[in-house]
Amino acid sequence: MAKSPPEPRASGTNRIELSLPSRLEYLGILDHLVQAIAEQMDFDADARDAIANSVIEAATNAVQHAHQHRHELPVTFAFEMKPDVLDIWVRDLGPGFDLEEVTSADPTGPEGLLRSRGRGIFIMRAMMDEVEFDIHEGGVIVHMWKYVVPQGSPKA
């Protein structure tokens, strides 16, 4: 089995790590944590909701698609709080997937609405500033960034 790449660790940042069993009922705990982190970083209400929705989508994909509700497989999370950005990693231990195939249909169109996959990725990409997928044997790491916009600054 191939060795998974290490998760990046930056020095001088505040980092919170969490590991949860693959159970949808724990997503409420995750939501509270993400909301608290985003509030501590002074994100506005819309950004806090966008961050929380994106993390919940990534976690739901891990539980349902990657782990297929196998409770013994953990979903791990890392949150790095930097002065200008919130850096988030969500990692599963599933078999991976073909990103191009999953995102090939427009999730807002008739064909995409009927598909069982792809809408969560669309939501993450729409709500976060950057999203990357590291898909490899032994799991997927979703890496998301949300940049801090100072109060009173125009939003991009």
N, C-alpha and C positions, 0 to 999 in steps of 0.2 A: 504494500500500500504506500502510495506517495506521501511524503511528509507535507503537511499543510503549511502554507506560509505564515510566519508570525504576524500578529497584529502590530501595527506601528505603535510605538510608545514615545511620546515627546517629553522631554524634560521640562520642568518648570510649569507644568500645567496641572490643573485639578482633574483627576480621573476617577470615575465611578465605574465599577464593574459589577455585573449582576448575571447570575445564571438561574434560569427558571426551567422547570419541567415542561414538556410539550403539552400544556393544558390550556385551553382557551380561557378557562375561568380565572387564570392568573393575569390576564391582560389588563384587568382593572388596576392591579397593583402597579404594573408597568406604566399605565397611563398616569397615575398619580406621581410616580417618580419623574417621568419626563416633564410633566407640567411644572413640577417643583424646580427642576433643573433650569428649564426655560425661563421661569419667573425669576429665579436667582440671577440669571444673566441679563435681565431687563428686556427680554423680548416682549413685544406688545401681544395683545390677546390673539390676534389673527396668526401671528408667527408661532405662538405657543401651540395653538390648535393644529397648525400645519405640521409642526414638528411631531407632536403627539400622534396625529393621524398617520404620518409616514412611518413612524416606529411601530405602531400597532399593525399597519399593513405588512411590514416586513416580518414581524413576529407571527402574524396569522399565516402568512405564506410558509414560514418555517414549520409551524405546527401542522398545518393541513397538508401541504404539498410535499415538503421535504421529509418530515418525520411521520406523516400519515397518522397522527395522533398517538404515536408510540411514546408514552409518558416517560419512559426511562431515558429518552434522548433529550439532553438539555439544549435550550436555545440560550446563547450567551450574548450579552450586550456590553458595550463599552462606550462611555460618554466622556469626551475630553472637552473641558470648558476652558477656552482660551479667551484673551481679551477681545478678539475680533471675530471668533467663529466657534460654533458648537460642532464638534466632530463626533460622529456616531458610527459605531459598527454593530451589525447584527449578524450573528454567525449560527449556521445550522450544520448538522452532520449528515445531511441527506445526500442523495446520489447526484445532485446538480440538475441542470436543465439547459435546454438550448434557448438562450436569450432571444435570438433572432426569430425563432419559431413562435415563442410565446408572445412576442410583441409585434408580430407581422400584421395583425389585423387592427384596425382603428377601434379601440375599446369603446368609443362613443357612437360608432356606427352600428347598423343592424347586425352585421356579422359578428362584430366584437362583443355586443351585448349578450349574445347567446353562448359565447365561449366561457369555459370554466376558469380560464387563466388570462392574465395580462392586465386586468384593470388595476390591481394593486401597484404594479410597476408604473403604470401611467400616473396614478395618484402620487406616488413618491416623487416621480420626476417633475410633476406639476407643482408640488408644494415645497420642495427643497431646492436649494440653490445649485447643488451638484449631487449626483448619485452615480456610483460605480458598482459593478458586480464583479467579484472575483469568484469565478465558477471553476471548481477543480474537483478532482477525485477526493471524496471524503467531505464535501460540503460546499457551502456558498457563504461568502462574506458580502453583505450589503454595506457599503460605506457611503454615508450621507453627510453633507455639510449644510449648515445654515449660518449665514453671515449676520453679525450684529450690525444693525443700522442705527446709528445714534438718533435719539429723539429729535424731531424737527428736520431731519435730513430727508430728501426725497427718496422714495423707494424705487429700486430698479425694476 
